Amino acid sequence: QVRLVESGGGLVQAGGSLRLSCAVSGTIFSIHVMGWYRQAPGKQRELVATISTDGNTNYADSVKGRFTISRDNAKNAVYLQMNSLKPEDTAVYYCNRPSTQKWFWGQGTQVTVSS
């Protein structure tokens, strides 16, 4: 069974930074495209960044230039470096593959940005 464990969230002031981690187990991690999602209260879950098996990245317009997704296949991990955080970035952040065939969602990690 695939397990996704997110960590690294917290409370930060606007303009601050956080680095999120996602540990993946139960699958051959290196063959999968990975993504970071977020869900704010009362909103749909949205895709914010993806990274391919060979390191190509894509970002939602709302985070482009501020967030950086990366992966370490040796550690079965994907990361999201978040800089210049804004209150509208407040959400629960999740990792998963950006496919219709999703794995079971992990518990996510809460990011709260205060103004």
Secondary structure as GFF3:
##gff-version 3
##sequence-region A 1 115
A	DSSP	beta_strand	3	7	.	.	.	ID=ss1
A	DSSP	beta_strand	10	13	.	.	.	ID=ss2
A	DSSP	beta_strand	18	25	.	.	.	ID=ss3
A	DSSP	three_ten_helix	29	31	.	.	.	ID=ss4
A	DSSP	beta_strand	34	39	.	.	.	ID=ss5
A	DSSP	beta_strand	46	51	.	.	.	ID=ss6
A	DSSP	beta_strand	57	59	.	.	.	ID=ss7
A	DSSP	beta_strand	67	72	.	.	.	ID=ss8
A	DSSP	three_ten_helix	73	75	.	.	.	ID=ss9
A	DSSP	beta_strand	77	82	.	.	.	ID=ss10
A	DSSP	three_ten_helix	87	89	.	.	.	ID=ss11
A	DSSP	beta_strand	91	96	.	.	.	ID=ss12
A	DSSP	beta_strand	109	114	.	.	.	ID=ss13
###
